């Protein structure tokens, strides 16, 4: 594999959501990721579905972690690994015999990444949960949505992937940097709630200085309260986004909307009392043209404008095409690697493979003899396809 993380070896204990996404990104950037799957995949496996992007770029070994031989097999993998990631509830890895103490004793340089929703301790640490619950506890969910409706879940981007995967990766890379100095590994406690609270720093700061009405959605500059920062429906039912915060960009917006500077209340951009009336005027103007017509008028200008595209539409937009932000592999549209590097660009590895697709090869690389591999299969400790 190419990429800036080429040479890094990661053992991923299969899970769902933020853990797989983090390992997908590590693989995209060149790391060798070996996924430890359950025998026959279990409920966590896509069984090699080529369109399951989160599972791309790694090999799979199917191991029964309820057997002593299976646990020992994973410990052998860990001996030569740089990173291990797991996403079980607190205490599960310890019960399996793969907790941090055991793994770090086997490999003191190991960076042990733990991905959970609530964290390794706290009153909720052992409770079940999903993205929507984690972001609810942080203040993020309450801030997203319209005034006349309930909070709107922002897919699972804010919790699982923003507060979860990205902070897990930041923790792993930080620990690897520190290891280059100390020679020692350590444990990363990556909790989605912690990550989302960190992501909310800007809004927390706004509220602290009186610039954010945290108890009322759609009342602030960045939550759809301002007429110059919102989405609007066009004549054809499609939508556009406008984010004209800076006064010079706002002046251009007024020009594009056919409103002259100083006309009516529009000269008072930041007067929140005037926002509702201003919003009504912008709504009416945007509804007079189609999305394509507004793109002709505003796209590429300093209005800070973009059409609201669907998942199916996004790969065809000229900007995304020019940057090759999407790629097609064996007939399946894939998100390209990100970010971009000048000397060591990442690349997409193999398409998703079924649970156990690489069991035999991985065990041979560990130095196991064919008879030993057969014995592990016969005992049910490992399986292959």
Buried (B, 14 or more C-beta within 10 A) or exposed (E): BBBBBEEBBBBBBBBEBBBBBBBBBBBBBBBBBBBBBBBBBEEBBBBBEBBBBBBBBBBBBBBBBEBEBBBEBBBBBBEEBBBBBBBBBBEBBEEBBBBBEBBBEBBEBBBBBBBBBBBBEEEBBBEEBBBBBBBBBBBBBBBBBEEEEEBEBBEBEBBBBBBBBBBBBBBBBEBBEBBEEEEEBBBBBBBBBBBBBBBBEEBBEBBEEEEBBBEEBBBBBBBBBBBBBBEBBBBEEBBBBBBBBEEEBBBBBBEBBEBEEEEEBBEEBEEEEBBEEBBEBBEEBBBEBBBBEBBEBBBEEEBBBBBBBEEEEBBEBEEBEEEEBBBEEEEBBBBBBEEEEEEEBBBBBBBBBBBBBBBBEBBEEBEBEEEEBEBBBEEEBBBBB
